[in-house]
């Protein structure tokens, strides 16, 4: 878990401040230690016999307080690392956007913001590729008899923190050699842009030391700027629309790999690989394209809002199309029989093997019978022995039948092509509105409020998007769970079997609804802006042709 801390020096007349120092917090180290220490106690001695039928055997259940204790520490470390990361990131976007807008022509701002944002978004692509390799490696880097397709497999999730933590530390070294201040000699046009909206006294106060309590003055300036931003109706509507959009996008993509695993029965590494090489590449291309279009078309606030509405409409169309792409809902025999919830599967009575075999619900290992039915574990099929990847001597199946490790083939893996294409297009048009959003914000406020409005945007996006978004979508996905596993202390574990059809409907229906709602909010902002511009034109014409003005 890395955290970049950036410090800035104060600026003087015609001097732009730049990052001068940066550091990393290796908060991932104790987390890795805890992971390797406690996980090894549970995973090293895995045997297939634990998942087979054991008649007349009583399951001994003991609670493990150590594991609970380690989980609390792990979650605490992750939370602290994320908070530190958020504090460090809060400086980057406002300063970058404001610096670019102050130092290039207004028509070129979109292009440069698009380039920088696209490079930043390309980071997750690299992350997913590295994550794919990490999840294909066992968590303790040792040999094991398990395969990545096995549900008991635990990938080396912590390895990514080590790789990117060290890389981030190395990347901060060039920042040490940056000058403390970067001088700039603006031409007349740029000077007008830089000083736009500032009071006349600003130029005078730049060449002398401020008097009185400077800290109090800065606090007053901050709240004055904040008041101007929230009193700007167009800006407020844009903040609401952008926050809702980020909540849906972050929530949807946080569980997209999980959705692909569930819908198409892919292992985690394969879902990550597909997601990283298709959708996330489209995110970078979309952001860069949005910046270029904004720059080439020389879009102002009004044009940006129109463009954003069009993007929302296209995203809603593609997400609605994803509702028609999916796999057939499979059947499973486990703690509950899905989907009929009765003792019949394909017209055959299914014996209750849980009691006779003393099946432990904390032991989840899906297997497939010859008639295409999934079983929660070999125990639920009554299997007592194993031959290679097949479990035999299964008392709950037709005589002579066996089960194979893994889920039954659903025959719809080819649909992943259509799914990936539609998801990529939605990601492409979804990110094409990122730069127009930024341009609209900085064109709707006074020049002195540009950095703050971008900072407020980043804060709301993080709060609504990356905090509430995954929580909301996580709760929605949990409602589609049909079978929950049990932990060793008899508490509810993770979901092992979902209603895939219901999950698909909930995921993309909510996404379509939010896109439609955001489009309405931005459309209202557009009409408010048009009325505001027309009012200004009317006032200008009234001033020119006013009788008193004519007599003068």
N, C-alpha and C positions, 0 to 999 in steps of 0.2 A: 504494500500500500504506500504509494509515494505521495509526497506533498511538496509542491513548489512554492517557496516563499519569496516574493519579489519586493524589494525596497526601492523607493524613488527619492531622488534629490529634488530640492525646490528649484524653480526656474526663474530666470530673470527676463529682461526684455528681449524678445525675439529668440528665446531659447526654449527648445522642446526637451522635456525630461524623458529619459529612457531608463529601462531597467539597469541597475548597477550591480546587483548581487542576487544570487539564487541558491537555495539549498534544498536538500531532500531529507525526509524523515523516514528512516528504515523501520517503520512500525510493523512491517510484515514479519520481522525476525522472530519475535516471541510467538506470533500466531502460527508460524511454521513449526516451531518447536512443540507447541501444544498439540498440533495436528498429528505429528509423527509419534509423539509420546503416547497419546491416548488411543489413537486409531489402531496402533499396532497391537493393543491389548485385545481387540475384538476381531480383527480381520485376518490375522496370520494363520490361525488354526481352523480354517474353513474346511469342512468335509461334506461330501455329498450325502452321507448317511443322516446328517441333521435335517435334510429336506425330504427324507423318505418316510414311508409308513412304518410306524413302530407300535404294533398292537399291544394293548394292555400296559403301556408304559406311561407313567405320570410325568408330566412336564414340570420341572422345577424352575420356578420363576424367582429371580432375585433382583432387587433394585440396585442400581449402580449410581451412588451419589457422586463418585468421582467424575463420571462422564457428564452428569448434569453440571457439576462445578466447572469442568473444562469448557462446556458449551457456553456458559455465561461469560467466561473470560474471553473466549474467541469472539463472541458477539460484541463484547465491550471494545475489544481492540479494533474490530472492523469499524464500529461506530466512531471511535476516536479518530481513526485514520481518515474516514470519509469527511468528518467535520474539518480536520486540518486541511484536507484537499480542497474542500469548498471555500475555506477562508482564503487560501492561496489563489484559487481560480477567480475569485471575485474581482481581482484587480485587472486581470488580463483583457477581457473583452471590452469593458468600458474605455480603458486607456488606448487599446489598439484602434477601436472604431473612431474615437475622437481624434487621435493622432493622425490617422489616415485622412479623415475629412478636413482637418486643418492644414494639411500639407500637399494636397492634390486638388485638381479642379473638381468641382462638384459633380461633373458628368463622369469622372473617372473613379469616384468613391466606390460605387457598386462593384466595379471590376476588381479592385484591390481587396475589398472586404470578402468578395466571393472566393478569390484565390486563397487567402489566409484561412477562411472558414473551411474550404474544401480540403486543404491540407490537414486541418485539425480533425475533420470527420473521417479522413482516410486512416487515421490512427486505429479505430476499431477494426478496420479490415485486417491490419497487421496483427491486432490483438486476437482476432478470431482464428487466424492462421496459426499463430503460436499456440493459442488455446487448444486447437485441434491436436497439435502434436503433444501438448502436455496431457490432455485427457486420454490419449492413447498410451501413455506411460503410467505404470502403476504408482500409487501415491508415495511409496517408500523407495522407489527406484530399484526394487529388487525383483527377482524372478518370482512368478506366481503361476499356479495352474489355471487361473481364470483368464478369460478373454475380454476385450473391451465391450463385446456384445452382452456379456453376462450382467444381470441386474446387480450382482454383488460387487461388481467392479467399481473401484474408487480411483479416479484419475489423479494425477499430480497437479491438482488445481493450484497449489501454492507456488509451483515453479514459475508461473507467469509473473508473480509479484517480484521474485528474485531477478528475473531477466529484465523486466521493464524498470524495476527500481534502480538497478545498476546502470542501465542505459540512460535513465533520467538524470542520475548523478553526473554521469560523464557529459551529458548535453548542457549542463549548467556551466561548465568550465569556460566556454567562449564568452559567456556573459560577463565574466570577471574582467575581460579586456575591453569592454565597452567604455567609451568616455562617460564621465559623470554627466556632462551636458552636451547636447548636440545643437550647435548654432544653425540658424536658418535665416536667410535673407529673402523674405517674401517679396514678390513683385506687387505692383499696385492692386491687381485683381485679387491676388491671394490675401493681401492685407485686409481688403474689404471683407472677404469671406471670414477671415479669422476674427475680425472685430465686430462682425455682424451681431446686432442685438445687445452689445455691451454699452453701458453708459459712458458719456464723454469723459467723466472723471477717471475712467479706467487707465487711460494712457498716462495721466499725471501720477497716479498712485503706483504705477509700475516702476518708476524711477526713484522712489523714496520709501523709506521704511514705514510700515504701518504703525500706527500709534494705538495705545490702549491695549485691551485684552484681545490679542489676535485669535486665541482659541474660541472665545465667545463670539467673535465676529464670524468665524468660519461656521460655527454651529448655527447661527442665525441665517447665514447664506444657505446652508444646507436645507433648513426647514422652509426657507422662502422658495428655493428651487423645487422642493418636493411639493409645496402647495401649488405652484404654477403648473407642474406636471399633472397633478390629479384634478385640477380645475379645467384642464384642457379636455373637453369631451371626446374629441377624436382620439387623442392619445390614450385616454382611459378605456375606450372601446377596443382600441388596438391591444392594450395590455390584457384585457379580458379574453379576447379572441386568441391571442398568442398563447396565453396560459392554458386555456382549455385544449388547444391543439397540441401543445407539448405534453399535457397530461395523457391524452389519448395515444400519442405517438410513443412516448416513453413506456407507458403501460403495455401497449401492444407488442413492441419490439423486445421488451424485457423478457417476455415469455414466448417469443416466436420460436426459439430453438426447442423449447419444451413442447410447443404445439406441434412442430414437425415430428418430434419423437413419438408423440401420442397418435397423431393422425396417420402417419406413414410408417410407424414402427421402425424408425431409424435409431441407431445408437447415437449417443450424445456427440461423439466426434464427427460423425457424418453430417448431422444437422448443423453443427458449427461451421463445418467446411463449406456446405452449400450456402449458408447464410452469409458467410464472410466473403465468398468469391462472387456472389451475385448482387444481393440486395445492398450490402454495405458499399460496394463499389459504385452502385447507382447513387448513393447518398452524396458521395464526393462529386460525381459528375453533375448531379442535379444542382448542388450548391454553386459550383463553378459556372454552370450554364445560366443560372439565375442571375449571378453577378454580371456576366457578360451581356445578357439581354438588357438588364437594367441600365448598364453603361452605354451600350450601343444605341438603345432607344431613347436615352437621355430622359428616363422616367422621373417625374417629380412625384410628390406625395399622392396626387390624384391618380396618376398612372400606375403607381405602385399598388394602391388599394384595388384598382380594377384587376390588375394582374394577379394579386393574391386571391381574389374571389374566383377567378378562373381556375387557379390551381386547386383550390378547395373542392370545386365542382368535379374536376377530373379525379382527384383522390377518392371522393365519395363513389364515383362510378366504378373505379377499379376495386375498391373494397367490397362493393355490392356484388361485383362479379366473382369475388373469392368465395361468396356464400354458396356458389354453385359448384365449387371444386372441393372434393373430399372423398373419403373412403367409406365403405360400408361398415356399419356398426357391428363389431364382432361379438361373439358370445364367450362367457367365461364362467367356469365353475370354481367357486372359492368360498369365502365366508358367506357370500350370497351368490345365488345363481343368476347370472345376467344373460339376456335382458328380461326373461320371463318371470324371474323370481319364484319359479315353481320347480318341481323335481323332474321336469321334462326338458330334454335337449334333443332336437331333431326327432321327436316322437319316441325317444328312448328314456326309460326311467333312470334317473341318476341316483345311485345309492348315497346315503349320507356317510361319507368316509371320514369326516372330521373327528367324530367321536370314536369310531372304531380304530382309527389310526393315530389318535392323539395328535392331530395336526396343530402345529404352532403357527399362529397367524403372523408372528414376527419373522418367520422364515419364508420369504417371497422369492420364488424362482419359477417363472412361467414356463409351461411346457405345452406342446401341441399334440393332440391325439390324431389318429389316422382318419377320423371322421371330420376333422377340421374344427374341433372344439378346444378352446384354451382352458388350461387348468392353472389355478393359483400357484401350485407347487406339485411335484411328483407325489407328495403325501395325499393331496386331494384326489389324485387318480388311483390311490391305493398301491403305488409302486414300491417294491421292496428291494430291487436290485438294479444295477446299471451295467450297460454294455456300450462303451464308447460314449457317444452323445445321446444314446437311447436309454430310457428307463423301462424295465421289463417287470414281469410278474405283477401286473397291475390288477388288483382285485375289483376295482370299481369300473373296469372297462369290459368290453366283450372279450371272451376267452381268446387268448393269443394276441391281443392288441397291445401295442406299445405306445409310448409318447416320446417326442423329440424335444430337446432343449430349445427354448425360445418360443416366440409367438407364432401362430399359424400365419402363413402367407395370405395377405389380404387381396392380392391380385390387382392392386391399383397403384403400384409404385411409379408407373409411367405418368400418373397425374401430377407428380412433383414438378414436371416440366412446365405444365400450365400454371401451377401454383406459383412457382418461382418467377415466371414471366410476369404474371399479374402483380405479384408483390414487388418486383423490381420496378415496374412502371409506376406503381403507387408511391414507392420511395423516391423515385426520380422527380415526379411532379410535387411531391410533398416537400422536398428540400429546395426546389426551385423558388420557393417563396421566402426562404430564410433571409436572403440579402434584401429583397424588396421590403420586408418587415423592418430591417435595420434602417434602410434609407428613409422610409416613411416616418419612423420615430424621430430621427435627427432633423428632418425637414419640418416637423410639426411643432418643434419647441425652439426656444431661443438658443443662440449659439452657446451661451454659458451653461445651459442645462443639458447639453448633449451627452456628456460623460455620465451624468446622474441618471438620465432616462434609460441609457443602455444598462447601467448597473441595476436599476429597478427591474428592468425586463429580465435580466439574468437571475435576479433573486426570485421573482415570481415564477419563472420557468423552472428553476430548481425546486421551489417549494411545491408547486402544483404538478410539475412534470415528474421529476425524479424522486419526489417523496410520496405524493399521494397517488400518482399514476400507477406505479407497480403495486401499491397496496390495493387499490380499487380493482385492478384487473386480476390480481392474485385471489381476492375474495370471490370474484366472478367465476374464475376457473375452479375454485374449491367447491362451488355449488354444483358443478358437473361431475364431481367424484362419485363413483358407485361403490368402490371397495377401498377402504382404508386399511393399511397395514397396522399391526400392533408392535410397539416397541418391547424390549425385554422386560420392562417394568409394568407391562399391561396398559400403558398409556397409548393414545392414538398416535400412530406414526405418520408416514407420508402416504399420499394417495398412489395406489398402484394400478387403478383401472378407472378410466374416465368414460363418460358418455361423449364420444367424439363428435357426434352430430350436434349435441347441445353446446359443446365447447365452441365449435365453429360458429354457430348462430350467435352466441353471446359475444364472442370476440369481435366479429366484423360488423354485427348490427350496432353495437355501441360505437365502434369507430366511424361507421357511416353517419350515425346520428350526431356525433360530435362534430364531424366535418361539415355537416349541413348547418348545425347551430353556429359554428364559427363563421361560415359563409354569410349567414344572416347578420351576425354582429359586425363583420367587416363591411357589409353592404350598407348598414345603418351609418357606420363611420364615414363611408364614402359620401352619402347624401348630406351628412352634417358638414363635411368638408366643402362640398359643392356650394351649399347654402352660405357657408362662411366666406368663400371666395367671391360669390356673387354679391354678398353684402358689402365686401370691401370695394368691389368695382362700382357698386351703386354709390357708395359714399364718396369715392374718388370723382365720379361724374357729377355728383351733386355739388361737390366743392368747386369744381371747375366752372359749372354753369349756374352757380348760385348768384342771384341778382346783386348781392353785396359785393361778391367777388368781381363781377363784371364792372360795377361802378368804380371799383378801385383800379 
